[in-house]
Amino acid sequence: MDQAVIAHLRLSDTNFGTEDEHTAIFVLEERLEAAIIKANAGEFDGNEFGGGECTLFMYGPDADALYDAILPILQMNPQARGGYAIKRYGEARDPNAREVRVAW
């Protein structure tokens, strides 16, 4: 699980977002996790709220396969509108790991 997709979702304020946003993102997380499992692409590892965004962490052996598994869900989800992801090809501690920013 040395590659990652880290999705960044915008929130409605510059802090932690609203309770409604949290609820919508928790539902989104369940859908993302199910898609990742179905595609056997890795795992959903959690979230982090703050600074006006929610960051979602997903890990697997192939960042492209992981992104392909979640892309349709992100494209159709209103909470994900205006967001982007970082596909990381390598471990977090590897300073040479290539990262690519992608939008949906």
TORTI-7164 format. One record per atom (N, C-alpha, C, O): residue in three letters; atom name; z, x, y. Coordinates in Angstrom, 3 decimals, decimal comma, always signed. Layout:
REC   aa  at        c3        c1        c2
REC  ala  CA         Z         X         Y
...
END
This chain:
REC   aa  at        c3        c1        c2
REC  met   N    +0,000    +0,837    -1,192
REC  met  CA    +0,000    +0,000    +0,000
REC  met   C    +0,000    +0,879    +1,253
REC  met   O    +0,808    +0,682    +2,160
REC  asp   N    -0,895    +1,831    +1,290
REC  asp  CA    -0,865    +2,787    +2,389
REC  asp   C    -1,772    +2,439    +3,556
REC  asp   O    -1,898    +3,224    +4,496
REC  gln   N    -2,414    +1,256    +3,510
REC  gln  CA    -3,201    +0,819    +4,660
REC  gln   C    -2,577    -0,445    +5,229
REC  gln   O    -1,731    -1,070    +4,589
REC  ala   N    -2,995    -0,820    +6,436
REC  ala  CA    -2,328    -1,944    +7,098
REC  ala   C    -3,285    -2,716    +7,979
REC  ala   O    -4,306    -2,203    +8,437
REC  val   N    -2,919    -3,966    +8,199
REC  val  CA    -3,492    -4,781    +9,257
REC  val   C    -2,302    -5,279   +10,061
REC  val   O    -1,396    -5,916    +9,524
REC  ile   N    -2,314    -4,984   +11,339
REC  ile  CA    -1,226    -5,384   +12,228
REC  ile   C    -1,833    -6,294   +13,281
REC  ile   O    -2,578    -5,853   +14,157
REC  ala   N    -1,495    -7,587   +13,177
REC  ala  CA    -2,066    -8,597   +14,076
REC  ala   C    -1,160    -8,808   +15,274
REC  ala   O    +0,063    -8,855   +15,141
REC  his   N    -1,764    -8,934   +16,437
REC  his  CA    -1,041    -9,149   +17,687
REC  his   C    -1,447   -10,504   +18,261
REC  his   O    -2,614   -10,731   +18,579
REC  leu   N    -0,470   -11,400   +18,388
REC  leu  CA    -0,710   -12,742   +18,917
REC  leu   C    -0,045   -12,868   +20,280
REC  leu   O    +1,108   -12,477   +20,460
REC  arg   N    -0,778   -13,415   +21,229
REC  arg  CA    -0,227   -13,611   +22,575
REC  arg   C    +0,713   -14,812   +22,581
REC  arg   O    +0,477   -15,817   +21,910
REC  leu   N    +1,776   -14,680   +23,352
REC  leu  CA    +2,712   -15,784   +23,548
REC  leu   C    +2,567   -16,323   +24,966
REC  leu   O    +1,907   -15,712   +25,807
REC  ser   N    +3,180   -17,456   +25,222
REC  ser  CA    +2,996   -18,132   +26,513
REC  ser   C    +3,829   -17,536   +27,643
REC  ser   O    +3,660   -17,917   +28,801
REC  asp   N    +4,720   -16,612   +27,321
REC  asp  CA    +5,497   -15,957   +28,375
REC  asp   C    +5,566   -14,465   +28,086
REC  asp   O    +5,023   -14,000   +27,084
REC  thr   N    +6,220   -13,726   +28,944
REC  thr  CA    +6,272   -12,275   +28,780
REC  thr   C    +7,479   -11,826   +27,954
REC  thr   O    +7,767   -10,632   +27,872
REC  asn   N    +8,172   -12,766   +27,354
REC  asn  CA    +9,337   -12,424   +26,539
REC  asn   C    +9,099   -12,734   +25,066
REC  asn   O    +8,346   -12,033   +24,390
REC  phe   N    +9,749   -13,793   +24,574
REC  phe  CA    +9,748   -14,095   +23,147
REC  phe   C    +9,010   -15,371   +22,778
REC  phe   O    +9,013   -15,752   +21,607
REC  gly   N    +8,380   -16,044   +23,728
REC  gly  CA    +7,666   -17,279   +23,439
REC  gly   C    +8,608   -18,456   +23,302
REC  gly   O    +9,819   -18,330   +23,489
REC  thr   N    +8,036   -19,600   +22,973
REC  thr  CA    +8,810   -20,836   +22,874
REC  thr   C    +9,168   -21,140   +21,422
REC  thr   O    +8,634   -20,539   +20,490
REC  glu   N   +10,071   -22,072   +21,263
REC  glu  CA   +10,451   -22,504   +19,913
REC  glu   C    +9,246   -23,092   +19,184
REC  glu   O    +9,065   -22,859   +17,989
REC  asp   N    +8,421   -23,854   +19,902
REC  asp  CA    +7,218   -24,415   +19,297
REC  asp   C    +6,256   -23,311   +18,830
REC  asp   O    +5,643   -23,433   +17,769
REC  glu   N    +6,125   -22,249   +19,610
REC  glu  CA    +5,269   -21,132   +19,204
REC  glu   C    +5,820   -20,464   +17,947
REC  glu   O    +5,068   -20,108   +17,040
REC  his   N    +7,126   -20,302   +17,905
REC  his  CA    +7,741   -19,689   +16,721
REC  his   C    +7,454   -20,530   +15,487
REC  his   O    +7,075   -19,999   +14,443
REC  thr   N    +7,631   -21,831   +15,603
REC  thr  CA    +7,373   -22,732   +14,479
REC  thr   C    +5,924   -22,624   +14,020
REC  thr   O    +5,656   -22,520   +12,824
REC  ala   N    +4,989   -22,649   +14,969
REC  ala  CA    +3,560   -22,552   +14,632
REC  ala   C    +3,235   -21,212   +13,969
REC  ala   O    +2,432   -21,160   +13,037
REC  ile   N    +3,844   -20,150   +14,437
REC  ile  CA    +3,590   -18,829   +13,862
REC  ile   C    +4,188   -18,730   +12,467
REC  ile   O    +3,599   -18,087   +11,598
REC  phe   N    +5,339   -19,346   +12,226
REC  phe  CA    +5,927   -19,322   +10,883
REC  phe   C    +5,014   -20,038    +9,886
REC  phe   O    +4,875   -19,595    +8,746
REC  val   N    +4,391   -21,143   +10,311
REC  val  CA    +3,425   -21,848    +9,460
REC  val   C    +2,203   -20,956    +9,219
REC  val   O    +1,707   -20,866    +8,096
REC  leu   N    +1,727   -20,305   +10,271
REC  leu  CA    +0,602   -19,373   +10,149
REC  leu   C    +0,937   -18,261    +9,156
REC  leu   O    +0,100   -17,902    +8,328
REC  glu   N    +2,136   -17,719    +9,228
REC  glu  CA    +2,550   -16,651    +8,321
REC  glu   C    +2,459   -17,098    +6,864
REC  glu   O    +2,011   -16,335    +6,008
REC  glu   N    +2,878   -18,321    +6,580
REC  glu  CA    +2,814   -18,837    +5,210
REC  glu   C    +1,370   -18,902    +4,724
REC  glu   O    +1,086   -18,580    +3,571
REC  arg   N    +0,466   -19,316    +5,595
REC  arg  CA    -0,953   -19,391    +5,235
REC  arg   C    -1,537   -17,991    +5,025
REC  arg   O    -2,314   -17,772    +4,096
REC  leu   N    -1,161   -17,049    +5,890
REC  leu  CA    -1,641   -15,681    +5,739
REC  leu   C    -1,138   -15,074    +4,430
REC  leu   O    -1,897   -14,437    +3,699
REC  glu   N    +0,129   -15,276    +4,148
REC  glu  CA    +0,714   -14,729    +2,924
REC  glu   C    +0,011   -15,297    +1,683
REC  glu   O    -0,288   -14,561    +0,742
REC  ala   N    -0,248   -16,603    +1,688
REC  ala  CA    -0,937   -17,229    +0,555
REC  ala   C    -2,346   -16,660    +0,386
REC  ala   O    -2,782   -16,412    -0,738
REC  ala   N    -3,057   -16,453    +1,488
REC  ala  CA    -4,410   -15,903    +1,416
REC  ala   C    -4,408   -14,471    +0,898
REC  ala   O    -5,285   -14,086    +0,125
REC  ile   N    -3,434   -13,689    +1,319
REC  ile  CA    -3,324   -12,293    +0,869
REC  ile   C    -3,045   -12,251    -0,624
REC  ile   O    -3,645   -11,457    -1,350
REC  ile   N    -2,135   -13,105    -1,084
REC  ile  CA    -1,808   -13,161    -2,516
REC  ile   C    -3,021   -13,616    -3,325
REC  ile   O    -3,348   -13,029    -4,356
REC  lys   N    -3,680   -14,667    -2,846
REC  lys  CA    -4,853   -15,199    -3,551
REC  lys   C    -5,940   -14,132    -3,699
REC  lys   O    -6,586   -14,040    -4,743
REC  ala   N    -6,138   -13,337    -2,663
REC  ala  CA    -7,157   -12,282    -2,688
REC  ala   C    -6,669   -11,006    -3,377
REC  ala   O    -7,431   -10,054    -3,546
REC  asn   N    -5,397   -10,996    -3,770
REC  asn  CA    -4,796    -9,805    -4,367
REC  asn   C    -5,029    -8,581    -3,476
REC  asn   O    -5,380    -7,498    -3,945
REC  ala   N    -4,817    -8,800    -2,156
REC  ala  CA    -5,143    -7,775    -1,161
REC  ala   C    -3,930    -6,998    -0,651
REC  ala   O    -4,093    -6,046    +0,112
REC  gly   N    -2,728    -7,382    -1,051
REC  gly  CA    -1,543    -6,679    -0,568
REC  gly   C    -0,398    -7,613    -0,352
REC  gly   O    -0,138    -8,495    -1,170
REC  glu   N    +0,310    -7,419    +0,779
REC  glu  CA    +1,486    -8,233    +1,055
REC  glu   C    +1,675    -8,469    +2,549
REC  glu   O    +1,285    -7,655    +3,386
REC  phe   N    +2,286    -9,613    +2,855
REC  phe  CA    +2,709    -9,911    +4,223
REC  phe   C    +4,127    -9,388    +4,338
REC  phe   O    +4,963    -9,668    +3,479
REC  asp   N    +4,413    -8,625    +5,400
REC  asp  CA    +5,710    -7,944    +5,477
REC  asp   C    +6,617    -8,442    +6,590
REC  asp   O    +7,764    -8,002    +6,665
REC  gly   N    +6,162    -9,335    +7,457
REC  gly  CA    +7,065    -9,867    +8,471
REC  gly   C    +6,474    -9,857    +9,860
REC  gly   O    +5,285    -9,608   +10,061
REC  asn   N    +7,361   -10,143   +10,827
REC  asn  CA    +6,921   -10,281   +12,213
REC  asn   C    +7,896    -9,610   +13,158
REC  asn   O    +8,989    -9,190   +12,778
REC  glu   N    +7,465    -9,527   +14,385
REC  glu  CA    +8,322    -9,026   +15,475
REC  glu   C    +7,900    -9,750   +16,748
REC  glu   O    +6,735    -9,705   +17,142
REC  phe   N    +8,859   -10,419   +17,388
REC  phe  CA    +8,610   -11,113   +18,651
REC  phe   C    +9,175   -10,291   +19,798
REC  phe   O   +10,255    -9,712   +19,684
REC  gly   N    +8,434   -10,243   +20,915
REC  gly  CA    +8,934    -9,576   +22,105
REC  gly   C    +7,812    -9,072   +22,980
REC  gly   O    +6,708    -8,808   +22,503
REC  gly   N    +8,094    -8,940   +24,249
REC  gly  CA    +7,105    -8,408   +25,181
REC  gly   C    +5,893    -9,292   +25,357
REC  gly   O    +4,812    -8,810   +25,695
REC  gly   N    +6,064   -10,593   +25,129
REC  gly  CA    +4,959   -11,518   +25,318
REC  gly   C    +4,002   -11,625   +24,156
REC  gly   O    +2,924   -12,205   +24,287
REC  glu   N    +4,389   -11,068   +23,006
REC  glu  CA    +3,527   -11,176   +21,842
REC  glu   C    +4,337   -11,248   +20,558
REC  glu   O    +5,516   -10,895   +20,517
REC  cys   N    +3,668   -11,715   +19,514
REC  cys  CA    +4,222   -11,667   +18,169
REC  cys   C    +3,326   -10,736   +17,372
REC  cys   O    +2,104   -10,883   +17,378
REC  thr   N    +3,932    -9,785   +16,692
REC  thr  CA    +3,208    -8,836   +15,870
REC  thr   C    +3,464    -9,180   +14,408
REC  thr   O    +4,612    -9,345   +13,997
REC  leu   N    +2,394    -9,287   +13,626
REC  leu  CA    +2,478    -9,607   +12,203
REC  leu   C    +2,044    -8,384   +11,405
REC  leu   O    +1,009    -7,781   +11,691
REC  phe   N    +2,836    -8,022   +10,406
REC  phe  CA    +2,616    -6,798    +9,636
REC  phe   C    +2,177    -7,132    +8,214
REC  phe   O    +2,855    -7,872    +7,501
REC  met   N    +1,030    -6,576    +7,810
REC  met  CA    +0,485    -6,788    +6,479
REC  met   C    +0,021    -5,451    +5,923
REC  met   O    -0,569    -4,642    +6,638
REC  tyr   N    +0,292    -5,226    +4,640
REC  tyr  CA    -0,012    -3,940    +4,027
REC  tyr   C    -0,744    -4,132    +2,710
REC  tyr   O    -0,522    -5,112    +1,999
REC  gly   N    -1,618    -3,186    +2,395
REC  gly  CA    -2,348    -3,224    +1,135
REC  gly   C    -3,101    -1,934    +0,903
REC  gly   O    -3,067    -1,030    +1,738
REC  pro   N    -3,782    -1,841    -0,229
REC  pro  CA    -4,517    -0,613    -0,548
REC  pro   C    -5,827    -0,473    +0,218
REC  pro   O    -6,401    +0,615    +0,259
REC  asp   N    -6,313    -1,571    +0,834
REC  asp  CA    -7,606    -1,548    +1,525
REC  asp   C    -7,514    -2,438    +2,772
REC  asp   O    -7,478    -3,664    +2,660
REC  ala   N    -7,477    -1,826    +3,940
REC  ala  CA    -7,327    -2,586    +5,185
REC  ala   C    -8,479    -3,565    +5,400
REC  ala   O    -8,267    -4,649    +5,944
REC  asp   N    -9,678    -3,208    +4,989
REC  asp  CA   -10,818    -4,104    +5,161
REC  asp   C   -10,682    -5,351    +4,286
REC  asp   O   -10,944    -6,461    +4,750
REC  ala   N   -10,277    -5,180    +3,031
REC  ala  CA   -10,084    -6,322    +2,136
REC  ala   C    -8,955    -7,210    +2,643
REC  ala   O    -9,042    -8,435    +2,568
REC  leu   N    -7,912    -6,601    +3,152
REC  leu  CA    -6,789    -7,346    +3,711
REC  leu   C    -7,236    -8,166    +4,920
REC  leu   O    -6,906    -9,347    +5,029
REC  tyr   N    -7,976    -7,547    +5,814
REC  tyr  CA    -8,475    -8,240    +6,993
REC  tyr   C    -9,436    -9,367    +6,608
REC  tyr   O    -9,377   -10,457    +7,176
REC  asp   N   -10,305    -9,107    +5,657
REC  asp  CA   -11,245   -10,142    +5,200
REC  asp   C   -10,504   -11,348    +4,630
REC  asp   O   -10,954   -12,483    +4,788
REC  ala   N    -9,378   -11,111    +3,973
REC  ala  CA    -8,601   -12,208    +3,381
REC  ala   C    -7,968   -13,104    +4,448
REC  ala   O    -7,842   -14,312    +4,244
REC  ile   N    -7,576   -12,532    +5,566
REC  ile  CA    -6,858   -13,305    +6,587
REC  ile   C    -7,739   -13,784    +7,730
REC  ile   O    -7,353   -14,685    +8,474
REC  leu   N    -8,914   -13,193    +7,874
REC  leu  CA    -9,768   -13,500    +9,021
REC  leu   C   -10,080   -14,989    +9,180
REC  leu   O    -9,951   -15,499   +10,292
REC  pro   N   -10,479   -15,707    +8,143
REC  pro  CA   -10,787   -17,138    +8,345
REC  pro   C    -9,593   -17,941    +8,865
REC  pro   O    -9,760   -18,875    +9,650
REC  ile   N    -8,416   -17,580    +8,434
REC  ile  CA    -7,207   -18,288    +8,881
REC  ile   C    -6,941   -17,991   +10,348
REC  ile   O    -6,624   -18,899   +11,116
REC  leu   N    -7,066   -16,741   +10,741
REC  leu  CA    -6,845   -16,373   +12,140
REC  leu   C    -7,875   -17,032   +13,057
REC  leu   O    -7,541   -17,481   +14,153
REC  gln   N    -9,122   -17,087   +12,604
REC  gln  CA   -10,182   -17,671   +13,428
REC  gln   C    -9,972   -19,164   +13,675
REC  gln   O   -10,371   -19,683   +14,717
REC  met   N    -9,358   -19,839   +12,740
REC  met  CA    -9,198   -21,287   +12,853
REC  met   C    -7,852   -21,706   +13,427
REC  met   O    -7,638   -22,893   +13,674
REC  asn   N    -6,948   -20,773   +13,643
REC  asn  CA    -5,598   -21,111   +14,078
REC  asn   C    -5,465   -21,010   +15,594
REC  asn   O    -5,705   -19,943   +16,159
REC  pro   N    -5,085   -22,107   +16,269
REC  pro  CA    -4,947   -22,072   +17,735
REC  pro   C    -3,926   -21,044   +18,223
REC  pro   O    -4,091   -20,475   +19,302
REC  gln   N    -2,887   -20,804   +17,448
REC  gln  CA    -1,856   -19,850   +17,861
REC  gln   C    -2,391   -18,423   +17,888
REC  gln   O    -1,848   -17,571   +18,591
REC  ala   N    -3,448   -18,158   +17,130
REC  ala  CA    -4,010   -16,810   +17,060
REC  ala   C    -5,089   -16,558   +18,101
REC  ala   O    -5,567   -15,431   +18,232
REC  arg   N    -5,479   -17,583   +18,839
REC  arg  CA    -6,538   -17,444   +19,834
REC  arg   C    -6,196   -16,342   +20,848
REC  arg   O    -5,081   -16,277   +21,366
REC  gly   N    -7,166   -15,497   +21,109
REC  gly  CA    -6,963   -14,422   +22,080
REC  gly   C    -6,256   -13,211   +21,512
REC  gly   O    -5,956   -12,267   +22,243
REC  gly   N    -5,989   -13,225   +20,225
REC  gly  CA    -5,293   -12,100   +19,611
REC  gly   C    -6,248   -11,026   +19,109
REC  gly   O    -7,465   -11,124   +19,268
REC  tyr   N    -5,674   -10,017   +18,510
REC  tyr  CA    -6,454    -8,931   +17,926
REC  tyr   C    -5,641    -8,293   +16,812
REC  tyr   O    -4,449    -8,563   +16,666
REC  ala   N    -6,285    -7,460   +16,040
REC  ala  CA    -5,601    -6,740   +14,968
REC  ala   C    -5,958    -5,268   +15,023
REC  ala   O    -7,008    -4,876   +15,533
REC  ile   N    -5,074    -4,483   +14,493
REC  ile  CA    -5,321    -3,059   +14,277
REC  ile   C    -5,418    -2,857   +12,767
REC  ile   O    -4,477    -3,149   +12,029
REC  lys   N    -6,563    -2,356   +12,321
REC  lys  CA    -6,707    -1,965   +10,918
REC  lys   C    -6,385    -0,474   +10,861
REC  lys   O    -7,028    +0,342   +11,521
REC  arg   N    -5,385    -0,141   +10,065
REC  arg  CA    -4,992    +1,271    +9,934
REC  arg   C    -5,358    +1,752    +8,534
REC  arg   O    -4,957    +1,160    +7,532
REC  tyr   N    -6,123    +2,828    +8,487
REC  tyr  CA    -6,598    +3,400    +7,238
REC  tyr   C    -5,759    +4,635    +6,911
REC  tyr   O    -6,178    +5,768    +7,144
REC  gly   N    -4,590    +4,397    +6,377
REC  gly  CA    -3,668    +5,476    +6,041
REC  gly   C    -2,245    +5,049    +6,329
REC  gly   O    -2,003    +3,963    +6,855
REC  glu   N    -1,322    +5,895    +5,986
REC  glu  CA    +0,094    +5,596    +6,159
REC  glu   C    +0,514    +5,716    +7,616
REC  glu   O    -0,088    +6,464    +8,386
REC  ala   N    +1,540    +4,980    +7,982
REC  ala  CA    +2,035    +4,979    +9,360
REC  ala   C    +2,485    +6,369    +9,801
REC  ala   O    +2,345    +6,727   +10,971
REC  arg   N    +3,013    +7,133    +8,890
REC  arg  CA    +3,512    +8,468    +9,261
REC  arg   C    +2,413    +9,529    +9,325
REC  arg   O    +2,674   +10,678    +9,681
REC  asp   N    +1,182    +9,138    +8,979
REC  asp  CA    +0,053   +10,065    +9,027
REC  asp   C    -0,567   +10,047   +10,424
REC  asp   O    -1,210    +9,066   +10,796
REC  pro   N    -0,385   +11,109   +11,196
REC  pro  CA    -0,925   +11,120   +12,568
REC  pro   C    -2,451   +11,108   +12,609
REC  pro   O    -3,038   +10,842   +13,658
REC  asn   N    -3,095   +11,392   +11,486
REC  asn  CA    -4,555   +11,402   +11,428
REC  asn   C    -5,145   +10,119   +10,856
REC  asn   O    -6,360   +10,020   +10,681
REC  ala   N    -4,304    +9,144   +10,566
REC  ala  CA    -4,803    +7,890   +10,013
REC  ala   C    -5,682    +7,202   +11,072
REC  ala   O    -5,272    +7,027   +12,220
REC  arg   N    -6,870    +6,827   +10,668
REC  arg  CA    -7,806    +6,173   +11,572
REC  arg   C    -7,358    +4,739   +11,824
REC  arg   O    -6,932    +4,045   +10,900
REC  glu   N    -7,455    +4,294   +13,079
REC  glu  CA    -7,124    +2,938   +13,455
REC  glu   C    -8,314    +2,329   +14,185
REC  glu   O    -8,958    +2,980   +15,007
REC  val   N    -8,595    +1,057   +13,865
REC  val  CA    -9,692    +0,343   +14,484
REC  val   C    -9,151    -0,990   +15,003
REC  val   O    -8,516    -1,743   +14,265
REC  arg   N    -9,407    -1,265   +16,264
REC  arg  CA    -9,012    -2,542   +16,854
REC  arg   C   -10,130    -3,559   +16,663
REC  arg   O   -11,290    -3,275   +16,963
REC  val   N    -9,784    -4,741   +16,166
REC  val  CA   -10,763    -5,791   +15,917
REC  val   C   -10,240    -7,116   +16,472
REC  val   O    -9,039    -7,387   +16,442
REC  ala   N   -11,146    -7,916   +16,967
REC  ala  CA   -10,798    -9,262   +17,443
REC  ala   C   -11,379   -10,268   +16,467
REC  ala   O   -12,255    -9,947   +15,665
REC  trp   N   -10,881   -11,471   +16,550
REC  trp  CA   -11,452   -12,504   +15,684
REC  trp   C   -12,023   -13,547   +16,520
REC  trp   O   -12,563   -14,525   +16,004
END
